[in-house]
Structure formats: structure tokens, C-alpha cells
Amino acid sequence: MNRKIAIAGAIAALVAVVAISQTNEGQSTLAWISGEDPQDKVLTNPNNGQPVTLEAVQKEAEWRKDTAEQLRKLD
């Protein structure tokens, strides 16, 4: 039974990867199916209205990690 569940999970993961993979036009398959243009939906920072960049997200993640470590040391 566990083997069947593992196989079903692996197949589901494979289907998800294929569905999210990039097409030749650089547009994801899900966006292509839905007819949406991913460039129209840019994630913006609600505080300043600027586009969210990977660098900003990584800096935020590092800051939160450092802050969490500092707070644990205080306990």
C-alpha cells in the first residue's frame, strides 16, 4: 500500500513539474493554457510600489534568519 502511495506521489510530482515547465516562448504552460501573460502580473511591494526582486527577497530571508537566531539567543 505504501509503495502505491509513493508511486502515485511521484507521478503527481512529475505532472506538476511538466505543467509548470517553460514552453518555447518562455511562458509557463499554465499561463499558456489560461491565456494569461506572466509579464502583466509583476509582484510589487505594497509599501513602496516597486517590483519585488529576487535579491530583495533573499535579503529579507537572511534578515529574518539572523533576527530569529538573535531572538533564540536571548531566550
Phi and psi in degrees as GROMACS dihedral restraints (atoms count N, CA, C in turn):
[ dihedral_restraints ]
;  ai    aj    ak    al  type     phi  dphi    fc
    3     4     5     6     1   -63.4    20    10
    4     5     6     7     1   -35.3    20    10
    6     7     8     9     1   -64.7    20    10
    7     8     9    10     1   -39.5    20    10
    9    10    11    12     1   -65.9    20    10
   10    11    12    13     1   -39.4    20    10
   12    13    14    15     1   -65.4    20    10
   13    14    15    16     1   -42.1    20    10
   15    16    17    18     1   -63.9    20    10
   16    17    18    19     1   -41.1    20    10
   18    19    20    21     1   -65.7    20    10
   19    20    21    22     1   -43.5    20    10
   21    22    23    24     1   -62.9    20    10
   22    23    24    25     1   -39.5    20    10
   24    25    26    27     1   -64.9    20    10
   25    26    27    28     1   -41.2    20    10
   27    28    29    30     1   -65.1    20    10
   28    29    30    31     1   -40.6    20    10
   30    31    32    33     1   -65.9    20    10
   31    32    33    34     1   -41.3    20    10
   33    34    35    36     1   -63.3    20    10
   34    35    36    37     1   -40.3    20    10
   36    37    38    39     1   -64.9    20    10
   37    38    39    40     1   -40.7    20    10
   39    40    41    42     1   -63.1    20    10
   40    41    42    43     1   -42.7    20    10
   42    43    44    45     1   -62.8    20    10
   43    44    45    46     1   -40.9    20    10
   45    46    47    48     1   -64.5    20    10
   46    47    48    49     1   -41.8    20    10
   48    49    50    51     1   -63.7    20    10
   49    50    51    52     1   -43.3    20    10
   51    52    53    54     1   -65.4    20    10
   52    53    54    55     1   -39.5    20    10
   54    55    56    57     1   -67.5    20    10
   55    56    57    58     1   -30.5    20    10
   57    58    59    60     1   -94.7    20    10
   58    59    60    61     1   -10.1    20    10
   60    61    62    63     1   -62.7    20    10
   61    62    63    64     1   162.0    20    10
   63    64    65    66     1   -82.2    20    10
   64    65    66    67     1   144.0    20    10
   66    67    68    69     1   -91.2    20    10
   67    68    69    70     1  -180.0    20    10
   69    70    71    72     1   -64.2    20    10
   70    71    72    73     1   -28.4    20    10
   72    73    74    75     1   -82.7    20    10
   73    74    75    76     1     0.8    20    10
   75    76    77    78     1    80.7    20    10
   76    77    78    79     1    10.9    20    10
   78    79    80    81     1  -108.1    20    10
   79    80    81    82     1   139.1    20    10
   81    82    83    84     1   -67.3    20    10
   82    83    84    85     1   153.0    20    10
   84    85    86    87     1   -60.7    20    10
   85    86    87    88     1   -40.2    20    10
   87    88    89    90     1   -65.3    20    10
   88    89    90    91     1   -38.9    20    10
   90    91    92    93     1   -68.1    20    10
   91    92    93    94     1   -37.0    20    10
   93    94    95    96     1   -64.9    20    10
   94    95    96    97     1   -41.3    20    10
   96    97    98    99     1   -65.6    20    10
   97    98    99   100     1   -41.8    20    10
   99   100   101   102     1   -82.5    20    10
  100   101   102   103     1   -11.0    20    10
  102   103   104   105     1    79.7    20    10
  103   104   105   106     1    12.6    20    10
  105   106   107   108     1   -90.4    20    10
  106   107   108   109     1   146.4    20    10
  108   109   110   111     1   -98.3    20    10
  109   110   111   112     1   117.1    20    10
  111   112   113   114     1   -63.1    20    10
  112   113   114   115     1   -25.0    20    10
  114   115   116   117     1   -68.7    20    10
  115   116   117   118     1   -21.7    20    10
  117   118   119   120     1   -73.6    20    10
  118   119   120   121     1   -19.2    20    10
  120   121   122   123     1  -113.9    20    10
  121   122   123   124     1    80.8    20    10
  123   124   125   126     1   -92.8    20    10
  124   125   126   127     1   131.7    20    10
  126   127   128   129     1   -73.6    20    10
  127   128   129   130     1   125.8    20    10
  129   130   131   132     1  -118.4    20    10
  130   131   132   133     1   151.2    20    10
  132   133   134   135     1   -75.5    20    10
  133   134   135   136     1   122.1    20    10
  135   136   137   138     1   -67.7    20    10
  136   137   138   139     1   -20.2    20    10
  138   139   140   141     1   -77.6    20    10
  139   140   141   142     1   -39.1    20    10
  141   142   143   144     1  -124.8    20    10
  142   143   144   145     1    -4.2    20    10
  144   145   146   147     1    76.2    20    10
  145   146   147   148     1     3.4    20    10
  147   148   149   150     1   -82.3    20    10
  148   149   150   151     1   151.3    20    10
  150   151   152   153     1   -62.5    20    10
  151   152   153   154     1   142.6    20    10
  153   154   155   156     1   -82.2    20    10
  154   155   156   157     1   128.6    20    10
  156   157   158   159     1  -108.4    20    10
  157   158   159   160     1   161.2    20    10
  159   160   161   162     1   -61.9    20    10
  160   161   162   163     1   -38.5    20    10
  162   163   164   165     1   -61.0    20    10
  163   164   165   166     1   -43.7    20    10
  165   166   167   168     1   -64.0    20    10
  166   167   168   169     1   -40.0    20    10
  168   169   170   171     1   -65.7    20    10
  169   170   171   172     1   -42.4    20    10
  171   172   173   174     1   -64.5    20    10
  172   173   174   175     1   -40.9    20    10
  174   175   176   177     1   -63.1    20    10
  175   176   177   178     1   -41.2    20    10
  177   178   179   180     1   -63.7    20    10
  178   179   180   181     1   -41.9    20    10
  180   181   182   183     1   -64.3    20    10
  181   182   183   184     1   -42.3    20    10
  183   184   185   186     1   -63.2    20    10
  184   185   186   187     1   -42.9    20    10
  186   187   188   189     1   -61.5    20    10
  187   188   189   190     1   -44.5    20    10
  189   190   191   192     1   -65.4    20    10
  190   191   192   193     1   -38.7    20    10
  192   193   194   195     1   -63.9    20    10
  193   194   195   196     1   -47.4    20    10
  195   196   197   198     1   -61.8    20    10
  196   197   198   199     1   -42.8    20    10
  198   199   200   201     1   -63.2    20    10
  199   200   201   202     1   -42.8    20    10
  201   202   203   204     1   -63.0    20    10
  202   203   204   205     1   -40.9    20    10
  204   205   206   207     1   -63.9    20    10
  205   206   207   208     1   -42.2    20    10
  207   208   209   210     1   -63.2    20    10
  208   209   210   211     1   -40.0    20    10
  210   211   212   213     1   -68.2    20    10
  211   212   213   214     1   -36.3    20    10
  213   214   215   216     1   -65.0    20    10
  214   215   216   217     1   -36.5    20    10
  216   217   218   219     1   -66.1    20    10
  217   218   219   220     1   -29.0    20    10
  219   220   221   222     1   -73.4    20    10
  220   221   222   223     1   -24.2    20    10
